[in-house]
Amino acid sequence: MQLILHFYSNQNQRETALILAQVLKKFLVAASNSRLKALVIYKKMGAEPNSLLDAYVLLEGKNAQQFARSWIGTIRWIGTSKFSKIEKESSWFVGISLWEEDANFQFNISDVSFQTMRSGGAGGQHVNKVSTAVRAIHQPTKIQVSASDSRSQAKNKQLAIERLELKVIEYQMNQLLSEITSSQATAPPLNENRPIKTFRGSDFKKESTKKPIKKERQRSKIEIKKRIYNDND
């Protein structure tokens, strides 16, 4: 199951941008502790350091839908503003909504066709008499890659599949990113009377959460492409 969640705020205040960043951090930690994969695929930073105006998160895992239900809605944050001269406890609100259910980042080997061809040897040697190089073509997107690293056709085929899978997922995620940035959809209104979660903290800039202990696990293909979106910082 793959879901895309939208983190947003309808309040144009410096505090809410800082709070939204903290709420996102808490969400990512909670998702990791629940053995879910959460990837920030888009974020728009605020004027203050470590502040956030908008973010989209791809949530993946067996119980992703159940976990998301406990976060979707209005989040209330109670604290004292560091930007106000009046030292009075106040409340700020940010929201999390479901942007897309069952996001489709799939790579099916049945969609791939293969071509074999002869490849030149290392150091400019003559072309091999046996066709060991492999070209893999993803028919839905027409993306193609080739592999001629090995003298074994079977190994080259496996290499081509691995390279093609990464390129296809990268393409799908870039398509999604383009859709997000061009979307004019209005975020749901915040329900300040019935927040789904409440957090408390005063120094938004220094508020932090302990990072979970990293466990050895197999990375998903989506995680491998995380570096693509670091430029949005």
MOVEN-V774370 format. One record per run of one state. SS is the DSSP state (hx for helix, st for strand, lp for the rest). FROM is the first residue (numbers start at 0). LEN is the number of residues. Records with the same first field share a line. If there is no record, write none. Layout:
# MOVEN-V774370
SS: FROM-LEN / FROM-LEN
This chain:
# MOVEN-V774370
lp: 0-1 / 8-5 / 33-3 / 45-6 / 60-3 / 69-3 / 80-8 / 101-7 / 117-2 / 120-6 / 127-5 / 138-4 / 147-5 / 182-14 / 200-20 / 224-1 / 232-1
st: 1-7 / 36-9 / 51-9 / 72-8 / 88-13 / 111-6 / 119-1 / 126-1 / 132-6 / 142-5 / 196-4
hx: 13-20 / 63-6 / 108-3 / 152-30 / 220-4 / 225-7
